Amino acid sequence: MTTDPIIAEGLPIPPADEPATYMLSTHTQRRRGRRTGSPWRRPMAVIGVVVIAFWLLIAVLAPWLAPYDPLVQDFPRLAAPDPAHLFGTDGSGRDVLSRLMYGSRVSIPLAVLLVTLSTLVGSTMGAIAGYFGRWADGIVMRIADLVFAFPGIILAMAAAAAFGPSLRNAVLALVIVTWPSYARVVRSLILSLRESEFVSAARLMGSSARRTLLVDLRPNAAGQVLVLAALEVGNAVLLLSGLSFLGLGAQAPQAEWGAMVSDGARNFDSWWVGAFPGLAILTVVLAFNFLGDTLRDALDPRTTRALRSLP
Amino acid sequence: MVSFIGRRLVAGIFLVIGISFVAFILTNLVPGDPAAAALGQRAIEDPGTVAAFRAKYGLDQPLWRQYAIYLGNLVRGDLGISQQTRRPVGADVAKFLPATAELALAAIVISLVVGLSLGIVAAVFRDRFLDQLIRVLSLGGVSVPTFWLALAASVVFSVKLGWLPSTGQLDPGMDRPTDITGMVLIDSLLTGNGETLTSALKHIIMPAVVLAAYTIGMITRFTRASMLEVLGNDYIRAARAKGLPERTVLFRHVLRPALVPIITVTGLALGSLLSGTVLVENIFSWPGMGQYAYKSSLALDLPAVMGVSIVIAVIYVVINLVVDILYSVIDPRIRQS
C-alpha cells in the first residue's frame, strides 16, 4: 500500500504485499481466516469496478447503443419482452431497454454531483466543529441536528413544491438533507483524534490550528470520508430515484429509472416495466457499495491493521 | 448525569423551536396560494370568498405574525386545521401516527435482531465464506431501492403466490381491536384477540421486512466493522494471552465497546425508517403519516405538512436524547466533555 490505495485495491492485483506485512503481525488468531479470505475478498471490488465501468460505458454510448428513441411512443403498449423489444414496452408504448440506457445518463452523473457537494459542505463543517469544540461545535452540530431531524423526504417535497419538481431541485434539496452525515462522521473522527499524542506533539511544536487540521488530522480522516463518499454515490442514486419515483424529481417523459419504476407500479401486471429499471438501480448501487466496502477495509488504518496482522 | 440530561433536554427544546421555524419558512416559500388551492374553482369565481378564507386562517397577516400565531397555538398543542381533510392536524396526526410507529418499530426490531446477529457472526468468521456471504447480503440490503423491493414483494407474494395481503393493516371488514395504543398489533396482543393478531401480523410482515432491508444491512455492516475495530486492540490480545475463554473475550471485552457506535447507528436507522415509510406506505396503502404527509404536500396543505414535520422532529429529538443518554451510560468519558 504505497501511493494510491484506491487504485491498488480496485484492480485485481494478487496479494503480493503479504510477506512484508506478515512481519508486522501482532496477533495470530484465526490463521485460516486470512488464507481462505483473500481470494474471496478482492473479487467484490473487481465486480464493482466492472459493473460501474459497464454502466459508464452505457451512459456514454447510449445514443449509439439504444435500439430506439427513448421518448418515441410508436410501439404497442405494454408488449412483453420479445426479440424486437428485449425488455418489452412501457405503458406509453416506449421501448424499455432504450429508456433504461438513457436513464443511466441521468442517475449516475447527478449522484456523483450530489455526493461531491455534500462531502465538501459536510467535511468542512464537521472538521470545524470537532477541532474547535465549544461554541463552534455547538452551533454547527445544532444546525446539523436541525437538518437531520427534518424528515428528509418531506423537506425534498417542500422544495419540490416550492421551486417546481425537477431533478436540479431534487439534487439541491438532497444536498441540504445529506451534508450532516458527513459532518457527524468527520466531527467524531476529529474528536477521537484530537486527544491523540501526535496532535499534542504537533501543537507543542507550535503548529497552528489550521496546520494541525490540514496536515496532521486530514490524512487520518480523509480515508474514511472518501470511503463514506464512495458508499454514498450508491445511496445518492437511491435517494434521487426515490424522489423521482414519487414524482418529485425527473418529470415525464424524461427517461429516469425511479420514474420508470413508478410507471411499473401503475402497470402492475406487466412486470417488465418496473423490474428492469429497478434492477438497473440495484446493480449500480450494489457496485458502488461493493467498491466502497473494499475501500473501507483498505483505507481505515485501524481495521486494516487488524486485518494485516493476520497471517 | 442529571445535568448532562438536562443540558441535552434544553438543546432538544431549542431544536424543536428551530424546526418549527424552518418548517414554517419552508412551507411559506411555496408560491402556490394555499387559499386558492383549498377553495379550487370557487376561488377563481369569487375573490370575496378568498379574502374571507385568508382572514379566517390568518393568511392576510404579515409572515412573522403568522409564525407567532402558529407558535402560540403550537405551545397549546394546536397544530392548526388541515385544509385537505378539514380536521385539526393534531387529530389527523394522532390518527395516522400509531400505524407509522407500529411499522417503524416492527422494522427496527427486525433490523436489530437480524443485523446484530449477522454482524457478530461475520466478525467472528471474518474473511471466511460465511463472512463473505453476509457481506454480500448486507450490501444487497442497503443497495436495493425500497420502493422497487416493495413493488416486487407485493407482485410476487400477493399477486402471483397469493400468500400475503398487499394493502392495509387488517383484512377488509374486520373490526379493529379495542383501542389502547392505536397500534393494531399491540392492541391485539393486549386484548388477547387472536383473530386480529393473525391478520395484523400477515399485513405487517411484508412492509416491515421491506422497510427493514436497508437498516438490516446498515446495522450488520456497522456491527461487523465495530467488532473488528475493537478486535484489533492490544487489550484483546492481552485478554486472550491471559487465557480467557474466547466467549468471555467476545462478549465482555469486544461487544461492550463495540456497541457504542452501534447505538448511534440504531438512532440513525430509526430516523431513516421514518423517512422510508413515505415510500413504503405509499405502495402498501399503509394508513400512516408517510402517506398523509405525501398527499398533504402535493395538495399544498401547509398546516398538515408543518404538523407532520414537527411531530417527526420531536420523535427524532427524543430518539437522539435516548441515544446520548445510552452513550453516556456505556462510555462515561462522553459525559465529561
Interface residues (C-beta under 8 A of the other chain):
Chain A: T26 H27 Q29 R30 R32 G33 R34 T36 G37 S38 W40 R41 M44 R142 D145 L146 F148 A149 F150 P151 G152 I153 I154 L155 M157 A158 A159 A161 A162 S181 G234 N235 L238 S241 G242 F245 L246 G258 V261 S262 G264 A265 F268 D269 W271 G274 A275 P277 G278 I281 L282 V285 L286 N289 F290 D293 R296 R302 T303 R305 A306 L307 S309 L310
Chain B: A11 F14 L15 G18 I19 V22 A23 L26 T27 L29 V30 P31 G32 F125 R126 D127 R128 F129 D131 Q132 R135 V136 L139 G140 V142 S143 V144 P145 T146 F147 W148 L149 L151 A152 V155 V159 R221 A225 L228 E229 L231 G232 D234 I236 R237 R240 L268 G271 L274 S275 V278 L279 N282 I283 A293 Y294 S297 L298 L300 V305 V308 S309 I312 A313 Y316 V317 N320
